Amino acid sequence: MNPLDFNLIVLPLGLMVFLLAGALILIVKKEEGANKRKIRRMEAIIKEKTKQCEVTEKQLEELYMAYRNKSLDKDAYERLKKLVNMNAKKYEETAIDLRQLWEGMSN
């Protein structure tokens, strides 16, 4: 093998392999970072949803206790229960809309 062949063929090929491997590593790290951010966002959404469900359950429990202690009559209890459920449903719809908006912005 001629030394000129080494300089013209082997060194450029080795350099290209090195550059391609480096580019591949950078791309993988970038995707990994994006996936971690998505996971953190999903965890935050799940945490907020869990928190809202706990608040709704607590409100319903307090309403039931007031109804059981005769602080509320049956009609008032049913109306307030319906309002709490409507509020929870509205919160969930808003969360879905915001999530879709966020996903649309991130794409």
Secondary structure, 3 states (H helix, E strand, C coil): CCHHHHHHHHHHHHHHHHHHHHHHHHHHHHHHHHHHHHHHHHHHHHHHHHHHHHHHHHHHHHHHHHHHCCCCCHHHHHHHHHHHHHHHHHHHHHHHHHHHHHHHHHC
